[in-house]
Amino acid sequence: MSDPAPLLEARELTRVFRVGGLRSRKQLHAVDGANFVINPGEIVALVGESGSGKSTIARLLAQVYTPSSGEILFEGTPLSSLRSRRDVLAYRAAVPMVFQDPFSSLNPAYTVVHGIMRGLKLHRPDIGPADREAEARRVLEAVGLTPASQVVGRYPYELSGGQRQRIGFAQALAYHPKVILADEPVSMLDISIRIGLLNVMTSLRDDQGVSLLYITHDIASARYAADRMMVMYAGRIVESGPVEEVLGNPLHPYTQLLVAAVPDPRAELTVTAEMAKGEPPKVIDPGPGCRFADRCPLAREVCRTTTPPLLELKPGIRAACHVAADDLGRGEESTGGAPLGAKLAA
């Protein structure tokens, strides 16, 4: 039996923005040649520092931005082929977005159930007016807001930040989605209540069969909730694979830097902040080469002149790094018998 087709797939996805005024030809490369898939029933974490392009990817998938080049496919159908309003609404119902700020994403003039009811009317014509309130109560309880009767009549200011963010997930769940784009959904919440939202995400995957793209800069929460991880730096995906494999034995030096920022006794950390000094990455009219080269303790001349492709260096693990590719491709010859991690530590 063949594997199921990806729900979402990006092929050479690129988004550039013109900067510097009307006559300027400068371009900011927010996302550059991203290739990835999101499969049914999985949580994929997209991690990286601020400005790496994570939220731009979410907005491209949500059709807030249009790609400068490349293509997005949903269940094998290119989004560029969606022409009718009906098809566009069907896609946006199947791939809704939960935003970072749980307060500004809700209308303070209406009760919190208003957005759910409005979304049901727009995206779920199969549910009649008489049944919408029951469906609204169902999705509220599905995200842990129980009993729903104590929530439906409240306004956003009457709820805590965690409760408001659960409302955001309830709105998305009401559309009967296949993939939820969660853009930093717990970053504005107290750390004591983040675990509850992460559990909501895993329950949506396990109980509702919904896939999620979880965008975050928090390695610990990604490890807790995600099945797979993609690491992004300066507009490019530099490493991807099963979350425990990526964090337990990172191949790319930037991934090692991220892991080193959250010490874990299970991981053999070899890159520290002291080893990765340098200027911020250049994303305005960047030239060829690895964008991490100026901060990388292992950078070679080829790293500054040739952009490394994202290759499968281990089963299921892809990384865009000349050093890692040479090390794993030539074995002991490239490092004098030492693995890449030991070479970084030397």
C-alpha positions in Angstrom: 0.0 0.0 0.0 1.4 3.4 -1.0 2.0 6.2 1.5 -0.8 8.8 1.6 -0.1 12.0 -0.4 1.0 15.0 1.6 -1.7 17.4 2.8 0.5 20.4 2.1 3.6 20.6 0.0 5.9 23.5 -0.8 8.1 23.4 -3.8 10.9 25.9 -4.1 8.7 28.4 -2.2 10.1 31.9 -2.3 8.9 35.3 -1.1 10.8 38.5 -1.5 9.8 42.0 -0.5 11.0 45.2 -2.1 12.6 47.5 0.4 14.1 51.0 0.4 11.6 53.2 -1.4 9.8 53.3 -4.8 13.0 53.5 -6.9 14.9 51.0 -4.9 15.8 47.6 -6.4 16.8 46.1 -3.1 14.9 42.9 -2.2 14.5 41.2 1.2 14.5 37.5 0.8 12.1 36.4 3.6 11.7 32.8 2.3 14.1 31.4 -0.3 13.5 28.0 -2.0 11.7 26.2 0.8 10.8 22.6 0.1 8.7 20.6 2.7 5.6 18.5 3.2 3.0 18.2 6.0 1.5 14.8 6.2 -1.9 13.7 7.6 -2.0 13.3 11.4 1.3 14.9 12.4 2.6 18.1 14.1 5.5 19.7 12.3 7.4 22.3 14.2 9.1 25.1 12.3 11.7 26.7 14.5 14.2 29.5 14.2 15.1 32.9 15.6 13.1 36.0 15.0 13.3 37.2 11.4 14.2 33.8 10.0 11.0 33.7 7.8 8.8 31.3 9.9 5.8 33.6 10.0 6.2 34.4 6.3 5.8 30.7 5.5 2.6 30.5 7.5 1.2 33.5 5.7 2.1 32.0 2.3 0.3 28.8 3.3 -2.7 30.9 4.5 -2.8 32.9 1.3 -2.2 36.1 3.1 0.9 36.5 0.8 1.3 35.2 -2.7 4.6 33.5 -3.5 7.2 35.4 -5.5 8.1 32.0 -7.1 7.6 28.3 -6.4 4.3 26.5 -5.6 2.1 25.3 -2.8 0.1 22.2 -3.3 -2.9 21.1 -1.2 -3.7 17.4 -1.5 -1.8 17.5 -4.8 -3.6 20.6 -6.2 -1.6 23.8 -6.8 -3.1 26.7 -5.0 -2.4 28.9 -8.0 -5.1 26.9 -9.8 -7.8 27.9 -7.3 -10.0 30.3 -9.2 -13.5 30.3 -7.8 -14.6 31.8 -4.5 -15.9 28.5 -3.5 -12.6 26.7 -4.0 -10.7 29.5 -2.1 -13.1 29.3 0.8 -12.9 25.5 0.9 -9.1 25.8 1.1 -9.1 28.4 3.9 -11.5 26.3 5.9 -9.2 23.3 5.5 -6.1 25.3 6.4 -7.0 27.9 9.0 -4.5 29.9 11.0 -4.2 30.6 14.7 -2.4 33.8 15.4 0.2 34.7 18.0 -1.8 37.4 19.9 -5.0 35.8 21.3 -6.6 39.2 22.1 -6.1 41.1 18.9 -7.4 38.1 16.9 -10.8 38.4 18.6 -13.3 41.2 18.1 -13.8 42.9 21.5 -17.3 44.1 20.6 -18.7 40.6 20.3 -18.9 37.6 22.5 -16.2 35.0 21.9 -18.7 32.6 20.2 -19.5 35.2 17.6 -16.4 34.4 15.5 -17.1 30.7 15.7 -20.7 31.2 14.6 -19.7 33.5 11.7 -17.1 31.0 10.6 -19.6 28.2 10.6 -22.0 30.2 8.5 -19.3 31.0 6.0 -17.4 27.7 5.8 -19.8 25.0 6.9 -23.0 25.3 4.8 -23.8 21.7 5.8 -24.7 22.9 9.3 -28.0 24.7 9.5 -28.7 27.7 11.7 -30.4 25.6 14.3 -27.4 23.4 14.8 -24.6 26.0 14.8 -24.8 26.7 18.5 -24.4 23.0 19.3 -21.4 22.8 17.0 -19.9 25.9 18.7 -20.3 24.3 22.1 -18.7 21.1 20.8 -15.6 22.7 19.5 -15.3 24.8 22.7 -15.3 21.7 24.8 -12.9 20.0 22.4 -10.3 22.5 23.2 -10.8 22.3 27.0 -13.3 25.1 27.6 -15.7 23.2 29.7 -18.5 23.7 30.4 -19.1 25.6 27.2 -22.2 27.2 28.7 -19.9 29.3 30.9 -17.9 30.7 27.9 -20.3 31.3 25.1 -21.7 34.6 26.5 -18.4 36.1 27.5 -16.4 38.8 25.9 -12.7 38.5 25.1 -11.6 40.8 28.0 -13.4 38.5 30.4 -11.1 35.6 29.6 -7.5 34.8 30.4 -4.9 34.7 27.7 -4.9 31.0 27.7 -8.6 30.8 27.3 -8.6 33.4 24.5 -6.0 31.3 22.7 -8.2 28.2 23.1 -11.0 30.2 21.5 -8.6 30.7 18.5 -8.1 26.9 18.2 -11.9 26.4 18.6 -12.6 28.8 15.7 -10.1 26.9 13.6 -11.6 23.5 14.6 -15.1 24.7 13.8 -14.1 24.8 10.1 -13.4 21.0 10.1 -9.8 21.7 9.2 -7.1 19.3 7.9 -4.1 21.4 8.8 -4.0 24.2 11.4 -1.2 26.9 11.0 -0.3 27.8 14.6 2.0 30.9 14.5 3.7 31.2 17.9 0.4 30.3 19.7 2.0 30.1 23.2 4.7 32.7 23.1 2.5 35.4 24.7 1.3 33.2 27.5 2.7 32.6 31.0 4.9 29.5 31.0 2.7 27.9 33.6 -0.2 27.6 31.2 1.7 26.9 27.9 1.5 23.1 28.6 -2.3 23.3 28.5 -2.2 24.7 24.9 0.4 22.2 23.8 -1.9 19.5 25.1 -4.7 21.0 23.1 -2.6 20.8 20.0 -1.6 17.1 20.6 -5.3 16.2 21.3 -6.4 17.8 18.0 -3.9 15.6 16.3 -4.7 12.4 18.3 -8.5 12.8 18.7 -9.5 14.9 15.7 -6.9 13.8 13.2 -5.8 17.3 12.5 -2.3 18.1 11.3 -0.5 21.2 12.6 2.3 23.4 11.5 3.6 24.7 14.9 5.7 27.8 14.4 7.9 28.6 17.4 11.3 29.6 18.6 11.0 27.5 21.7 12.9 24.2 21.3 11.5 22.7 24.5 7.8 23.1 23.4 8.7 21.8 19.9 10.2 18.7 21.4 7.1 18.2 23.6 4.5 18.5 20.9 6.0 17.9 17.5 6.6 14.7 15.5 8.9 16.4 13.0 10.9 19.5 13.0 12.2 22.0 10.4 14.9 24.5 11.3 15.0 27.8 9.5 17.7 30.4 9.3 17.7 33.6 7.2 14.9 32.5 4.9 16.2 29.0 4.3 15.4 25.6 5.8 18.7 24.3 7.0 17.7 21.0 8.7 14.6 18.8 9.0 13.7 15.4 10.3 12.0 13.5 13.3 12.2 15.9 16.2 14.1 13.6 18.6 16.7 12.8 15.8 17.2 16.5 15.0 17.5 17.6 18.6 19.4 14.6 19.8 22.0 14.6 17.1 21.8 17.9 15.1 23.8 18.0 11.9 23.8 21.7 11.0 25.9 24.0 13.2 23.0 26.4 13.6 20.7 23.7 14.9 23.4 22.8 17.4 23.5 26.4 18.5 19.7 26.4 19.0 19.9 23.2 21.0 22.8 24.5 23.1 20.6 27.4 24.2 18.3 24.9 25.9 20.7 22.4 27.6 19.4 18.8 27.5 21.3 16.0 29.2 20.3 13.7 26.3 22.0 15.8 23.7 25.7 16.0 23.0 26.0 19.7 22.6 29.2 20.9 20.8 28.4 24.5 19.7 28.0 27.4 22.1 27.1 31.0 21.7 30.7 31.9 22.2 31.6 29.8 19.1 29.0 31.4 16.9 29.7 35.1 17.1 29.2 37.4 14.1 26.9 39.8 12.3 23.2 39.0 11.7 22.6 37.2 8.4 22.2 39.2 5.3 18.8 38.7 3.8 18.7 41.9 1.6 20.1 40.9 -1.8 22.0 38.0 -0.3 24.7 36.5 -2.5 25.5 32.8 -2.9 26.8 30.7 -0.1 25.6 29.5 3.3 24.0 32.4 5.2 25.3 31.0 8.5 28.9 31.0 7.2 30.0 34.2 9.0 28.9 32.8 12.3 30.0 29.2 11.8 33.2 27.9 13.4 33.6 25.3 10.7 33.0 27.5 7.6 35.2 26.8 4.6 35.7 28.8 1.4 33.0 26.7 -0.4 30.5 27.7 2.3 30.9 31.4 1.3 30.7 30.8 -2.4 28.2 28.0 -2.9 24.8 27.7 -1.4 24.5 24.2 0.2 21.4 22.2 -1.0 19.1 20.5 1.5 20.2 16.9 1.2 19.2 13.7 3.0 22.4 13.0 4.9 20.9 10.3 7.1 17.6 8.3 6.7 14.9 10.8 7.2 17.3 13.6 8.1 18.0 16.5 5.7 20.5 19.2 6.2 22.0 22.0 4.1 25.6 22.0 5.2 28.8 21.4 3.2 30.7 20.3 6.2 28.1 17.8 7.4 27.7 16.4 3.8 31.4 15.9 3.4 31.8 14.4 6.9 29.0 11.9 6.4 29.8 11.3 2.8 33.5 10.5 3.2 33.4 9.0 6.7 36.6 9.1 8.7 38.7 10.5 5.9 37.1 14.0 6.2 37.7 14.4 9.9 40.7 12.2 10.7 38.5 9.6 12.4 36.4 12.2 14.5 32.7 12.7 14.0 31.4 16.1 13.1 30.3 16.9 16.7 33.8 16.2 18.0 35.3 18.3 15.3 33.1 21.2 16.3 34.2 20.9 19.9 37.9 20.7 19.1 
